[in-house]
Amino acid sequence: MTVRAARGAIKVEEDSPACVLDATERLVRAMLDANGAAGEDLISMLFTVTDDITSVFPAEAVRRMGLGSVPLMCAREIPVVGSMPLVVRVLMHMHTDRSLPDVRPVYLDGAESLRDDLG
């Protein structure tokens, strides 16, 4: 096993706790599934949010999933003019047998356009 990191992002419909937490949980579950990972494989997760998300920490969604022992951190994304609003991004560090090219990023609900190199 080695340490790898997977990226992900999701655009949320609105800045409300329910919307942010539901979207974040859906994204994290999709990232775990796409990479064949389980909770015990996780090392840590870093979340960033755009400046317009202030209602809740996205890491709370992971704690609600029963992964509270995973170190989690939240931060603000750099506010670049013209960037996509209402986005939660994740950098998930994990133990895996996958090679680097086999680690799968996950972008959902409009965030796919953030990575046109993946299309």
N, C-alpha and C positions, 0 to 999 in steps of 0.2 A: 504494500500500500504506500501511496505517496500523498502529499498534500496538493490539492488543486483548488482553484477558485472559479465559481460560476457567477455570471452576471445575469441580472434580470431587471425588468422595469414594467410598470403598469401605470396607465393613465386612469385616474379616478374620476368619477362623475362630478363629485362635489366634495368640499371640505367639511365632512361631518364624521364623527367618530364611527358610526356604523358603516359608512361607505369606505372610509380609509382602512378600517380593520378587515372588512370583508374582502376588499381588493387585495390587501397585503397577504391575507391567509391564502387566497386563491393563487396568488403568484408564488408564494413559498411552496405550496403543495405541488404546483406545476414544475417548479425547479427541482424539487426532490424527485418527482416521478421521472422527469426528463433525464436525470443523471443517475438514476438507480440508487439514490441515497436514502438513508433513514436517519432518524434523530441521533442515533449513536455514532454516526459518521461525521456529524457536524463539529467543527472546531469553533467557529464564530461567525457572526453575521453583522455586516455594516449596512445600515439603511441611510439613505439620504432622501430628503424631500425638497420640493421646490418651495419658494418663499410663501406661496399661497396656501400651504397646508400647515395649519396651526391647531387643529382641533384635538389631535391625539398623537402619541408616539406610535409609529408603525410596529415597533418591536413588541408592543403589547399583544398584537395578533399572534406572534410566535409563542409568547408565554401562554396564551389561551389555548394553543395547540398542544400544550403539555411539554414544551421544550424550554422551560424556564431555566434549566441548568446550562444551556448554551449561552456563552457570552454574547451579548447584543449591544449595539451602539447605534445611536441615531445622530444625524448631523444635517446641516443645510447644504443644499446644492449651490454651486456658484450661480448667482443671478445674471445669466447672460441675456442681453437684450435680444428679444425675438425667440427665445427658447420655449419649448412646449410647457404649458402650465399644468398644474395638478398631477405631478408625476412622483411616484415612489420608486426609488431605485434600490437594488440589493446587490451586495457583494457577499457571496456565501462561500466560506472556506470549509473544506471537507477532506476527509480521508477517502481515497478511492483507488481502484485498480485501473481506472480509465487513463488513457494517454491524453495529453493536452488537446489534440484535435478532436477527441471524443467527448470532451466536456461540452455540454449543450447550454447555451444562453437561452433565456425565455423572456420574450417581450409580448405583452398582452394589451388588448383594448385600446389600440391606437399607438402604443409605445413602440410598435414594430418599426415605425418610421425613424426612430432614433438610431437604428442600426441598418441602414440601407445596404451595408456590405454583407449582410446575412441572407438577403433575399435571393 
